[in-house]
């Protein structure tokens, strides 16, 4: 995608690695940590083990910080054109 941009990410228990590149800049890297949602405990009371199982299978009981900002590396100027 082109910056600035956005993407829809499906929730999961796995951390998300985000890599970004842009001409004339060093690459950027960020690991978005998957957080466990506290509402899952409410689902245990309301929906029992079946509700917890559905949430676990769908990833509904996890979330990522939003928005994510990926810092790019140091700017490296484009090489000057060579005159011949």
C-alpha positions, 0 to 999 in steps of 0.5 A: 500500500502507499503511505499514508494508508490503512489495512484491515487486519484480522485479530489473532493471538499472534504478534504482527510484524510490520515492515515498511519501505520508502525510497530515500529512507531506511526501512522501518520495522514494528512488532504489534503485540497482540493483547488479550481482551478482558471482555473474555472473562465476561463471555465465560459468565454469559456464554460459558465454554462455548462462547469462549471457544468461539471467541478463541477460534475467531480471535475476537478475544485479542486486539492490536493497538490502533493506529500503528505508527512505523518509524522509518530509518534515517533519510539517505538522499538520492544519488546525484545524476552523473554529468558526462 
